[in-house]
Amino acid sequence: MISPRSNPSEGDLELLNLLWEHGALSLSEVHERLGRDVGYTTVQTRLNRLCEKGLAEKTKSGRQPTHYAALVEPAAVRETQVDQFIERVAPGSVVPLVAHLVQGTSLTREELSELKKLIRDAERRHKADEEQ
């Protein structure tokens, strides 16, 4: 899990998504791929802040432009974001949150099967913990 200090903002996630999708990119490549009108130096500042937060790194090789690469995996960021959301929305119990998600959306058969498998796996882990 990533540290709360380096928890990415919405803007950070926008840049991280580009780095996850494309790998290491130069400042100009990030600026070009953002797909909206953002100042070049603004993108540079945002990338440097990602580095300061420990979410990305920048490397320079010879005469090549500096490249930025994500240091965190999408799953780690997602886990932290979901944990913080659950704590804000349903402190102490995830049941209301899961109930809302299951009742408020139409799930496919595949999604229902996956949810059932996750519950079975959780039950097995819980049973194994009780036996220890």
C-alpha positions as CSV (number, residue, x, y, z in Angstrom):
1,M,0.0,0.0,0.0
2,I,1.2,3.5,-0.7
3,S,1.7,5.9,2.1
4,P,-1.0,8.5,2.9
5,R,1.5,11.2,2.4
6,S,2.0,10.2,-1.2
7,N,-1.7,9.5,-1.9
8,P,-2.3,10.7,-5.4
9,S,-4.8,13.5,-6.2
10,E,-7.1,13.4,-9.3
11,G,-4.5,15.3,-11.2
12,D,-1.8,12.9,-10.1
13,L,-3.9,10.0,-11.2
14,E,-4.4,11.6,-14.7
15,L,-0.6,11.6,-15.2
16,L,0.0,8.2,-13.6
17,N,-2.6,6.7,-15.9
18,L,-0.6,7.9,-18.9
19,L,2.6,6.5,-17.4
20,W,1.0,3.2,-16.6
21,E,-0.5,3.0,-20.1
22,H,2.6,4.1,-22.1
23,G,5.5,3.5,-19.8
24,A,8.2,6.1,-19.4
25,L,7.5,9.3,-21.2
26,S,9.2,12.6,-21.8
27,L,7.6,15.9,-20.7
28,S,6.6,16.7,-24.3
29,E,5.1,13.2,-24.7
30,V,3.0,13.6,-21.6
31,H,2.0,17.1,-22.6
32,E,0.9,15.9,-26.0
33,R,-1.0,12.8,-24.7
34,L,-3.0,14.7,-22.1
35,G,-5.5,15.5,-24.8
36,R,-6.5,18.8,-23.4
37,D,-5.1,22.4,-23.2
38,V,-2.7,22.5,-20.2
39,G,0.4,24.6,-20.1
40,Y,3.7,22.9,-20.8
41,T,5.3,24.2,-17.6
42,T,2.1,23.2,-15.6
43,V,2.6,19.6,-16.8
44,Q,6.3,19.8,-15.9
45,T,5.4,21.1,-12.4
46,R,2.8,18.3,-11.9
47,L,5.3,15.6,-13.0
48,N,8.0,16.9,-10.7
49,R,5.5,16.9,-7.8
50,L,4.7,13.2,-8.6
51,C,8.4,12.6,-8.2
52,E,8.5,14.5,-4.9
53,K,5.7,12.4,-3.6
54,G,7.6,9.2,-4.5
55,L,5.0,8.2,-7.1
56,A,7.2,8.6,-10.1
57,E,10.9,9.0,-11.0
58,K,12.7,11.0,-13.6
59,T,15.7,9.8,-15.5
60,K,18.1,11.5,-17.9
61,S,20.4,9.6,-20.2
62,G,22.9,11.5,-22.2
63,R,21.4,14.0,-24.7
64,Q,18.0,12.3,-24.5
65,P,15.1,14.3,-22.8
66,T,14.3,13.5,-19.2
67,H,11.8,10.7,-19.0
68,Y,9.2,10.1,-16.2
69,A,8.1,6.7,-15.1
70,A,5.6,5.6,-12.5
71,L,7.1,4.1,-9.3
72,V,3.8,2.7,-8.0
73,E,1.6,0.0,-9.5
74,P,-2.0,0.7,-10.4
75,A,-3.2,-2.0,-7.9
76,A,-1.4,-0.4,-5.0
77,V,-3.0,3.0,-5.8
78,R,-6.4,1.5,-6.3
79,E,-6.2,-0.4,-3.0
80,T,-5.3,2.7,-1.1
81,Q,-8.0,4.8,-2.7
82,V,-10.7,2.2,-2.1
83,D,-9.6,1.7,1.6
84,Q,-9.8,5.5,2.2
85,F,-13.1,5.7,0.4
86,I,-14.6,2.8,2.5
87,E,-13.3,4.5,5.7
88,R,-15.0,7.7,4.8
89,V,-18.3,6.3,3.5
90,A,-18.9,3.2,5.7
91,P,-16.6,3.2,8.7
92,G,-16.6,-0.1,10.5
93,S,-18.5,-2.1,7.9
94,V,-18.3,-2.6,4.2
95,V,-21.7,-4.3,4.0
96,P,-23.7,-1.1,3.3
97,L,-21.3,-0.1,0.5
98,V,-21.3,-3.6,-1.1
99,A,-25.1,-3.7,-0.7
100,H,-25.4,-0.4,-2.5
101,L,-23.1,-1.5,-5.3
102,V,-24.8,-4.8,-5.8
103,Q,-28.4,-3.5,-5.6
104,G,-27.7,-0.3,-7.5
105,T,-26.2,-1.7,-10.7
106,S,-27.0,-4.5,-13.1
107,L,-24.3,-7.1,-12.8
108,T,-23.4,-9.5,-15.5
109,R,-23.3,-13.2,-14.9
110,E,-19.5,-13.1,-15.0
111,E,-19.4,-10.3,-12.4
112,L,-21.8,-12.3,-10.1
113,S,-19.7,-15.4,-10.5
114,E,-16.6,-13.4,-9.6
115,L,-18.2,-11.9,-6.6
116,K,-19.4,-15.3,-5.4
117,K,-15.9,-16.6,-5.8
118,L,-14.5,-13.7,-3.8
119,I,-16.9,-14.4,-1.0
120,R,-16.1,-18.2,-1.0
121,D,-12.4,-17.3,-0.9
122,A,-13.0,-14.9,2.0
123,E,-15.0,-17.6,3.9
124,R,-12.1,-20.1,3.4
125,R,-9.6,-17.6,4.7
126,H,-11.8,-16.8,7.7
127,K,-12.3,-20.5,8.5
128,A,-8.5,-21.2,8.2
129,D,-7.8,-18.3,10.6
130,E,-10.3,-19.7,13.1
131,E,-8.6,-23.1,13.0
132,Q,-5.2,-21.7,13.8
